[in-house]
Amino acid sequence: VNLFFVISGFCIHLAWTRQFSISGRASVNFISFWKRRFYRLYPAYFVTLCVSMLIIVIAIALGRNLPLVNLYPHPKSLWVGLDFMSHLFMLHGIIPNLAKANLAKI
């Protein structure tokens, strides 16, 4: 995790440094930065999310008694769908009822 933060910090400031060395001005277009970041990271996130949710759906369909599946209250299909949508739009940290630790309490 520490190495990730170091590399991320380097990459985030790399665009600023390049712009400063070319023009002598310290300005970065943040909209273009976030677009590049989104297109670089979101596709892998989306594939991982779909594979993970597919595994959960298959486990529910086969009636497997897995700890992660047991965190979803009934009706499981509704909560899995809500969980998928919250992760799809990256709202899972904002909606406390959909946090994995809280699913068991609902």
LUMMI-535814 format. One record per atom (N, C-alpha, C): residue in three letters; atom name; x, y, z. Coordinates in Angstrom, 1 decimal. Each point is the difference from the previous one (the first is absolute). Layout:
   type   atom       c1       c2       c3
    ALA     CA        X        Y        Z
...
This chain:
   type   atom       c1       c2       c3
    VAL      N      0.8     -1.2      0.0
    VAL     CA     -0.8      1.2      0.0
    VAL      C      0.9      1.2      0.0
    ASN      N      1.0      0.0      0.8
    ASN     CA      0.9      1.2      0.0
    ASN      C      0.6      0.3     -1.3
    LEU      N      0.5     -1.1     -0.7
    LEU     CA      0.6      0.2     -1.3
    LEU      C     -1.1      0.5     -1.0
    PHE      N     -1.2     -0.4      0.1
    PHE     CA     -1.1      0.5     -0.9
    PHE      C     -0.1      1.5      0.2
    PHE      N      0.0      0.5      1.3
    PHE     CA     -0.2      1.4      0.2
    PHE      C      1.2      0.8     -0.5
    VAL      N      1.2     -0.5      0.1
    VAL     CA      1.2      0.7     -0.5
    VAL      C     -0.1      0.1     -1.6
    ILE      N     -0.4     -1.1     -0.6
    ILE     CA     -0.1      0.0     -1.5
    ILE      C     -1.1      0.9     -0.4
    SER      N     -1.2     -0.1      0.7
    SER     CA     -1.1      0.9     -0.4
    SER      C      0.4      1.5      0.2
    GLY      N      0.6      0.3      1.0
    GLY     CA      0.5      1.4      0.2
    GLY      C      0.9      0.4     -1.1
    PHE      N      0.9     -0.8     -0.4
    PHE     CA      0.9      0.3     -1.1
    PHE      C     -0.8      0.2     -1.3
    CYS      N     -0.9     -0.9     -0.3
    CYS     CA     -0.7      0.1     -1.2
    CYS      C     -0.9      1.3     -0.1
    ILE      N     -0.6      0.3      1.2
    ILE     CA     -0.9      1.1      0.0
    ILE      C      0.7      1.3     -0.2
    HIS      N      1.2      0.1      0.5
    HIS     CA      0.8      1.2     -0.1
    HIS      C      0.9      0.1     -1.3
    LEU      N      0.0     -1.2     -0.7
    LEU     CA      0.8      0.0     -1.2
    LEU      C     -0.5      0.9     -1.1
    ALA      N     -1.4      0.1     -0.2
    ALA     CA     -0.6      0.9     -0.9
    ALA      C      0.3      1.4      0.3
    TRP      N     -0.1      0.4      1.3
    TRP     CA      0.4      1.3      0.4
    TRP      C      1.4      0.4     -0.3
    THR      N      0.9     -0.9      0.3
    THR     CA      1.4      0.2     -0.3
    THR      C      0.3      0.2     -1.5
    ARG      N     -0.6     -0.9     -0.8
    ARG     CA      0.2      0.1     -1.4
    ARG      C     -0.5      1.4     -0.5
    GLN      N     -1.1      0.4      0.4
    GLN     CA     -0.6      1.3     -0.4
    GLN      C      0.9      1.1      0.4
    PHE      N      0.5     -0.1      1.2
    PHE     CA      0.9      1.1      0.6
    PHE      C      1.3      0.1     -0.8
    SER      N      0.5     -1.2     -0.4
    SER     CA      1.3      0.0     -0.7
    SER      C     -0.1      0.5     -1.4
    ILE      N     -1.2     -0.2     -0.6
    ILE     CA     -0.2      0.5     -1.4
    ILE      C     -0.3      1.5      0.0
    SER      N     -1.0      0.4      0.8
    SER     CA     -0.5      1.4     -0.1
    SER      C      0.5      0.9      1.1
    GLY      N      0.5     -0.5      1.0
    GLY     CA      0.5      0.8      1.2
    GLY      C     -1.2      0.4      0.9
    ARG      N     -1.2     -0.5     -0.4
    ARG     CA     -1.2      0.3      0.8
    ARG      C     -0.4     -1.3      0.8
    ALA      N     -0.5      0.2      1.1
    ALA     CA     -0.5     -1.1      0.8
    ALA      C     -1.5     -0.2      0.0
    SER      N     -0.5     -0.4     -1.2
    SER     CA     -1.4     -0.2     -0.1
    SER      C     -0.3     -1.4     -0.6
    VAL      N     -1.0     -0.7      0.5
    VAL     CA     -0.4     -1.3     -0.5
    VAL      C     -1.5      0.0     -0.2
    ASN      N     -0.4     -0.5     -1.1
    ASN     CA     -1.4     -0.2     -0.3
    ASN      C     -0.6     -1.2      0.8
    PHE      N     -0.7      0.3      1.1
    PHE     CA     -0.5     -1.1      0.9
    PHE      C     -1.1     -0.8     -0.7
    ILE      N     -0.8      0.6     -0.9
    ILE     CA     -1.0     -0.8     -0.7
    ILE      C      0.7     -1.0     -0.9
    SER      N      1.0      0.4     -0.7
    SER     CA      0.7     -1.0     -0.8
    SER      C      0.7     -1.0      0.8
    PHE      N      0.5      0.4      1.2
    PHE     CA      0.7     -1.0      0.9
    PHE      C     -1.0     -1.1      0.4
    TRP      N     -1.2      0.5      0.5
    TRP     CA     -1.0     -1.0      0.5
    TRP      C     -0.6     -0.9     -1.2
    LYS      N     -0.1      0.6     -1.2
    LYS     CA     -0.4     -0.8     -1.1
    LYS      C      1.0     -1.1     -0.3
    ARG      N      1.3      0.3      0.0
    ARG     CA      1.0     -1.0     -0.3
    ARG      C      0.0     -1.0      1.1
    ARG      N     -0.1      0.4      1.2
    ARG     CA      0.0     -0.9      1.2
    ARG      C     -1.2     -1.0     -0.1
    PHE      N     -1.2      0.6     -0.3
    PHE     CA     -1.2     -0.8     -0.2
    PHE      C      0.2     -1.1     -1.0
    TYR      N      0.4      0.4     -1.2
    TYR     CA      0.2     -1.0     -1.2
    TYR      C      1.1     -1.0      0.3
    ARG      N      0.9      0.4      0.8
    ARG     CA      1.1     -1.0      0.4
    ARG      C     -0.4     -1.0      1.0
    LEU      N     -0.7      0.5      1.0
    LEU     CA     -0.3     -0.9      1.2
    LEU      C     -1.4     -0.7     -0.1
    TYR      N     -1.0      0.7     -0.5
    TYR     CA     -1.4     -0.5      0.1
    TYR      C     -0.2     -1.3     -0.8
    PRO      N      0.5     -0.2     -1.2
    PRO     CA     -0.2     -1.3     -0.7
    PRO      C      0.4     -1.2      0.8
    ALA      N      1.2      0.1      0.6
    ALA     CA      0.4     -1.2      0.9
    ALA      C     -0.9     -0.1      1.2
    TYR      N     -0.4      1.1      0.6
    TYR     CA     -0.9     -0.1      1.1
    TYR      C     -1.3     -0.6     -0.4
    PHE      N     -0.5      0.4     -1.1
    PHE     CA     -1.3     -0.5     -0.5
    PHE      C      0.0     -1.5     -0.3
    VAL      N      1.1     -0.5     -0.6
    VAL     CA      0.1     -1.4     -0.3
    VAL      C      0.1     -0.8      1.3
    THR      N      0.8      0.5      1.0
    THR     CA      0.2     -0.7      1.3
    THR      C     -1.4      0.0      0.7
    LEU      N     -0.7      1.1      0.0
    LEU     CA     -1.3      0.1      0.6
    LEU      C     -1.0     -1.1     -0.6
    CYS      N      0.0      0.0     -1.3
    CYS     CA     -0.9     -1.0     -0.7
    CYS      C      0.3     -1.4      0.3
    VAL      N      1.3     -0.4      0.0
    VAL     CA      0.4     -1.3      0.3
    VAL      C     -0.3     -0.4      1.5
    SER      N      0.3      1.0      0.9
    SER     CA     -0.4     -0.3      1.4
    SER      C     -1.4     -0.2      0.2
    MET      N     -0.9      0.9     -0.6
    MET     CA     -1.4     -0.2      0.2
    MET      C     -0.5     -1.2     -0.7
    LEU      N      0.6     -0.4     -1.1
    LEU     CA     -0.4     -1.2     -0.7
    LEU      C      0.2     -1.2      0.9
    ILE      N      1.2     -0.1      0.7
    ILE     CA      0.3     -1.0      0.9
    ILE      C     -1.1     -0.1      1.2
    ILE      N     -0.3      1.2      0.5
    ILE     CA     -1.0      0.0      1.0
    ILE      C     -1.4     -0.5     -0.5
    VAL      N     -0.4      0.5     -1.2
    VAL     CA     -1.3     -0.5     -0.5
    VAL      C      0.0     -1.5     -0.2
    ILE      N      1.1     -0.5     -0.6
    ILE     CA      0.1     -1.5     -0.2
    ILE      C     -0.1     -0.7      1.4
    ALA      N      0.7      0.5      1.0
    ALA     CA      0.0     -0.6      1.3
    ALA      C     -1.4      0.0      0.6
    ILE      N     -0.8      1.1     -0.2
    ILE     CA     -1.3      0.0      0.5
    ILE      C     -0.9     -0.9     -0.8
    ALA      N      0.2     -0.1     -1.3
    ALA     CA     -0.9     -0.9     -0.9
    ALA      C      0.3     -1.4      0.4
    LEU      N      1.2     -0.4      0.3
    LEU     CA      0.4     -1.4      0.4
    LEU      C     -0.3     -0.3      1.4
    GLY      N     -0.4      1.0      0.8
    GLY     CA     -0.4     -0.2      1.4
    GLY      C      1.3     -0.2      0.9
    ARG      N      1.1      0.5     -0.5
    ARG     CA      1.2     -0.1      0.8
    ARG      C     -0.1      0.8      1.3
    ASN      N      0.5     -0.5      1.1
    ASN     CA      0.0      0.7      1.3
    ASN      C      1.3      0.6      0.2
    LEU      N      0.3      1.1     -0.7
    LEU     CA      1.3      0.7      0.1
    LEU      C     -0.1      1.2      0.9
    PRO      N      1.0      0.3      0.8
    PRO     CA     -0.1      1.1      1.0
    PRO      C     -0.4      1.3     -0.7
    LEU      N      0.6      0.3     -1.2
    LEU     CA     -0.4      1.3     -0.6
    LEU      C     -1.4      0.0     -0.5
    VAL      N     -0.5     -1.1     -0.5
    VAL     CA     -1.4     -0.1     -0.4
    VAL      C     -0.9      0.2      1.2
    ASN      N      0.4     -0.6      1.1
    ASN     CA     -0.9      0.1      1.2
    ASN      C     -0.1      1.4      0.5
    LEU      N      0.8      0.9     -0.4
    LEU     CA     -0.1      1.4      0.5
    LEU      C     -1.2      0.7     -0.6
    TYR      N     -0.4     -0.4     -1.2
    TYR     CA     -1.2      0.6     -0.6
    TYR      C     -1.3     -0.4      0.6
    PRO      N     -0.8      0.9      0.5
    PRO     CA     -1.3     -0.4      0.5
    PRO      C     -1.0     -0.4     -1.1
    HIS      N     -1.1     -0.5      0.4
    HIS     CA     -1.0     -0.4     -0.9
    HIS      C     -0.9      1.2     -0.4
    PRO      N     -0.4      0.1     -1.2
    PRO     CA      0.3     -0.9     -1.2
    PRO      C      1.4      0.3     -0.5
    LYS      N      0.8     -1.0     -0.1
    LYS     CA      1.4      0.1     -0.4
    LYS      C      0.2      0.7     -1.3
    SER      N     -0.8     -0.4     -1.0
    SER     CA      0.1      0.5     -1.3
    SER      C     -0.1      1.6     -0.1
    LEU      N     -1.0      0.5      0.8
    LEU     CA     -0.1      1.4      0.1
    LEU      C      1.2      0.7      0.6
    TRP      N      0.5     -0.5      1.0
    TRP     CA      1.2      0.6      0.7
    TRP      C      1.3     -0.2     -0.9
    VAL      N      0.1     -1.1     -0.7
    VAL     CA      1.1     -0.1     -0.9
    VAL      C     -0.1      1.0     -1.1
    GLY      N     -1.2      0.2     -0.5
    GLY     CA     -0.2      1.0     -1.1
    GLY      C      0.4      1.4      0.5
    LEU      N     -0.5      0.3      1.2
    LEU     CA      0.3      1.4      0.6
    LEU      C      1.5      0.1      0.2
    ASP      N      0.6     -1.0      0.5
    ASP     CA      1.4      0.0      0.3
    ASP      C      0.8      0.2     -1.3
    PHE      N     -0.4     -0.7     -1.1
    PHE     CA      0.6      0.1     -1.3
    PHE      C     -0.1      1.5     -0.5
    MET      N     -1.2      0.5      0.1
    MET     CA     -0.2      1.4     -0.5
    MET      C      0.8      1.0      0.8
    SER      N      0.0     -0.2      1.3
    SER     CA      0.8      1.0      0.8
    SER      C      1.5     -0.1     -0.3
    HIS      N      0.5     -1.2     -0.3
    HIS     CA      1.4     -0.1     -0.4
    HIS      C      0.2      0.5     -1.4
    LEU      N     -1.0     -0.2     -0.9
    LEU     CA      0.1      0.4     -1.4
    LEU      C      0.2      1.6     -0.1
    PHE      N     -0.8      0.7      0.9
    PHE     CA      0.1      1.4      0.0
    PHE      C      1.0      0.6      1.1
    MET      N      0.7     -1.0      0.6
    MET     CA      1.0      0.4      1.0
    MET      C     -0.6      0.7      1.2
    LEU      N     -1.2     -0.4      0.4
    LEU     CA     -0.7      0.6      1.1
    LEU      C      0.0     -0.9      1.2
    HIS      N      0.7     -1.1      0.0
    HIS     CA      0.0     -1.0      1.0
    HIS      C      0.5      0.5      1.4
    GLY      N      0.9      0.9     -0.1
    GLY     CA      0.5      0.6      1.3
    GLY      C     -0.8      1.1      0.5
    ILE      N     -1.0      0.5     -0.8
    ILE     CA     -0.8      1.1      0.4
    ILE      C     -1.3     -0.5      0.6
    ILE      N     -0.5     -1.2     -0.4
    ILE     CA     -1.2     -0.6      0.4
    ILE      C      0.3     -1.0      1.1
    PRO      N     -0.2      0.4      1.3
    PRO     CA      0.5     -0.9      1.1
    PRO      C     -0.8     -1.4      0.0
    ASN      N     -1.3      0.0     -0.4
    ASN     CA     -0.7     -1.2      0.0
    ASN      C      0.5     -1.1     -1.0
    LEU      N      0.8      0.5     -1.0
    LEU     CA      0.5     -1.0     -0.9
    LEU      C      1.5     -0.4      0.2
    ALA      N      0.5      0.5      1.1
    ALA     CA      1.4     -0.4      0.4
    ALA      C     -0.1     -1.4      0.5
    LYS      N      1.0     -0.8     -0.4
    LYS     CA      0.0     -1.5      0.3
    LYS      C     -0.2     -0.2      1.5
    ALA      N      0.7      0.8      0.8
    ALA     CA     -0.1     -0.2      1.5
    ALA      C     -1.4      0.2      0.5
    ASN      N     -0.8      0.9     -0.7
    ASN     CA     -1.3      0.4      0.5
    ASN      C     -1.1     -0.9     -0.6
    LEU      N      0.3     -0.8     -1.1
    LEU     CA     -1.0     -0.8     -0.6
    LEU      C     -0.6     -1.0      1.0
    ALA      N      0.8     -0.6      0.8
    ALA     CA     -0.4     -1.0      1.0
    ALA      C     -0.9      0.6      1.0
    LYS      N      0.0      1.4      0.2
    LYS     CA     -0.8      0.6      1.1
    LYS      C     -1.4      0.4     -0.5
    ILE      N     -0.2      0.0     -1.4
    ILE     CA     -1.2      0.5     -0.5
    ILE      C     -1.1     -1.1      0.2
